[in-house]
Amino acid sequence: MKPAWQPSPLLLSQLAVHAAAVLAVLRHPADWPWALATILLSQTLLMAVCLWPRSQSMGANLVRLPPAAAQRGEVAITIDDGPDPLVTPQVLAILQHYGVRATFFFIGARAAAHPALCRSVLAAGHRIENHGAHHPTLLAFSGPAGWRREIIDGQRLLQDITGQAPAFYRAVAGLRNPFLDPVLHRCGLRLASWTRRGFDTRETDPDKVLQRLTRQLAAGDILLLHDGHAAHTRDGAALIVSVLPRLLEQLRARGLTPVTLAQACGLP
């Protein structure tokens, strides 16, 4: 039997602060300005944590591979926002050339529009994980129903196409709120963020993207790129297509082995 969801210490402290503020006003109504200021300060802290993709204060969040994977010299290349019928096949060809496996965080609606492409990703030995059903920009402002709809629909769409249930979920831009963690627990999903990213959805210079991805690069890192919503270089190539071969060459030169998140975490 799955254990019940447990709120994080931060959420528990937030509830305690709010309860104490309300109790203080009930006992001494004239103290309401101080109580209100305390609540506002508490909410500001909570919002800052929600807007920090790598934060683990809202619940478990995979921002680096497990220590055992790092000891093996492994890194994970994760690719978001696909599938894209023009870019994803090029990415697959590059990965095949280097004999590398990656983790694709696909959007359910996009996957449903290109099911054959999704199956080719799996056939090449890569993993497809859950990036939601529709990728709404303001998802982080959703309540429990909004999170359930986006995550559960995404899970259903991807599993129907691939026959394989995703094990990880990545939030839109890494942004979330306190309602996300209980939904992930219900679905048996793990939240996965990243160690470093190249901002390849808006940067047009592949050299800058590569530099961001490889600066202080180390075993255990989770790298973020995009095949969907990808920016393009001046010659019209998707940034990931220009950066990925050079990134894989650097990983090889440094003795680092790209694996999927599932491989690194010992999942079947």
N, C-alpha and C positions, 0 to 999 in steps of 0.2 A: 504494500500500500504506500502510495506516495505521501511523504510527510507534508504537513500543512505549510503554506507560505508563511515566512517570517519577515516582518519589516526590518529594514536596516537600522543600525543604531542611530543614524542621522534622522530618519523618519520618526523614530520613537522620541528622540530629543525634541523634534519639532512639535510633536503632539503635546509633550510635557510643557513646553514653553507656552503654547497657545492656551492650554488648560490653566496654567498658572496665571496668565494675564487676565483671563476671564474671571477667575476666582478673585483676583486682586480688585477688579472693578466692582464685583458683587459686594465685597467687604468694604471697600473705600471708593465709592463712585467718583470722588474728586480726583482720583489717580488715573482716570481714563486716558489722559494724554500720554502718560508713561507706558501704560499698557499697550496703547495703539502703536507707539514708537517701537516697543519691543517686538510686537507682531510684525510690523513692517520690516524691521531689521532681520527678523527670522526668515521672512518670505524672500528678502533680497538674497540672503545666503543660499536658500533653497534654489532660487532661480539661477544663481551663478553655477551651482553644482549641475543643474539640469543642462546648462549651456556648455558644459565642459565634456566633450565626447569621451575623454579618457578617465573620467571620474569613476571610482568604484564605491562611492558613498551612497548611491541609490540602489545598490544591489550588485551582484557579481557581474563583472565586465572583463572580458578577455582582451587585454591590451598588449600582452606579450605571450609567446608560446610557453608551455610548462617548462620548468627547469630541466627535465629530462630531455626534451626536444632541443633546448639550447645547448646542452652538453653534447648532443650528437651533431651540433653544427647546423641545425635546421633553421630555416626562415620560411615565412608563408607569404606568397603573393596572392592578394585578394583583389578581385576585379568587380566593380559595382555597376549597377544601373542598366545592365543589358537584359536580354540579348539584343544586339544591333545587327541586322542582316548584312550590313556592309563591313562593320569593324570587327565583330566577333570572329568571323571566319579567318580574318588576317591574324588575329591574336592566336587562334588555335594553330595556325600554320607555324607561327614563330615558336610557340611552346613545343610543338611536335619536333621542330628542327633541333631544339636544345634538349629534348627528352625531359621536359619539366612538367610537373603537375601544379595546377593552381586551383583556387577556390573562387567560384563565380557567385556573387550575390545578385540574383536575378529578380526583377520586378514581375510579379505574377501575370499582370495583364500583358506585358511584353512577351513573356514566355508563351502565353496562350496564343499569341499571334504568330509565333515561330516555333512550334513544337518540334519540328524535325531538327532545327538548329540546337535546341536544348538536348535532344537525344544524342546528337553528335558530340556535344561537350562531354556527356557522361561516357560515351563510347571511347573517347580519347583518354579516359582515366581521371578526369577532373571531377570536382564536386560542385554541386549546385546548392546554394543555401538561400535562405529567405530574406528578401529585401522589401517585403511587403507586397500588397496586391496592386497598389496604384501609385505609391511614392508621393503622397501629397506633401507639399512644402511645409504646411502648418500642422503637421501631424503631432508635433511636440505639445500643441495646445489642446489635444484631444482628451476626452474623458475615457473611462474604462471601456465604454461601448465602441468608441472610435478605434482604440487600440485593438480590441478583440476583432473587430471587423477587418482591419487592415492586415493583422498578423494571421488570423485563422484563414481568411480568404486566400492570402498569399500561400500559406502552407498547403491548402487544399489544391490550388491551381498547380503548384509545382509538383506535388506528389502525384496528381492525376496524370501529368504529362510524362514524368520520369519514372514513376513507380518507386521512388525513393523519397522518404520523408526527410526534409532538411533537419539538421541538428543545431544550426546556429541562425540567429537573427541579427541583422545590422540595421540600426535606426537611420532614418533619413538625416544625412549630415551628422550623424552621431548624437542628435538632440533628442531629449526624452523628458519625461516628467514622472512623478511618483506612481502613476497608474500603470506604467509599463511592466515593471518587474513582476507583479502578480499574474499578469496575462502570460508572460513568458514561462513562469512556473507552471501555470495550468497547461500550456502547450508542450512542456518538456523541452523548451528551447533555451540555448545559452546565448546571452548577448555577447557580440564580438565587435570590438572597435579596431584600433590599429596602434602601432608604435610610431609610424611616420607616414606622411602622405606627400604627394607631389603637387597637389592642387592642379591636376591636369584637366579639370573641367573649365578653367578660365585662363590658365597660363599658356601662351603660344610659343614659348621658347623651350624646346626640349632639354637644352643644357641646364636650365634652372630647375626643371622638374627632376631630372636625374640627380642633380646636386642635392636637392631636398631629400630624396629617397636614400641617398648613399652617405650623407653626412653622419658620421659616427655610427654607421651601420654595424650591427653586431648579430651574432647568433641569437635566435629567439625573437627577432623582430617580426612584426606583422606589417607588410607594406600595402598601401592602398593605391590602386589605379582605377581607371574607368574605361569600359568599352562603350557604355551608353552615356549620353550627354558629354562626350569627349570634346575638348577644344581641339582646334586644328592648327597646324603649323602654317607658315606663310605659303608653303607649296601645296597646301590642301590636305596633307596627311593627318590622320588622327594622332594626337599626342602619344597615345599608348603605343601605336605602331612604330613611332620614331624612337621612343624611349626604351621599350621592352627589350629589344636585342642587346642594347648597350648595358642595361641593368643586369641581364642574365650573364653577360660576359664578365661583369664585375663580381657577381656572386661566385661564378666559377673560379675566378682568379683569387678570391679570398677564401676558397675552400668551403663555401656555404652551400647547403643543399636545400633547394625549394621543395616544400611539401604542402599538402592541403592541411587545413585546420583540423580536419577529422583525423588525418594520419598523425599529426603532432600531438593530438589529445588522446590517441589510442582508441578511437572509435572504429567500429567495424565498417 
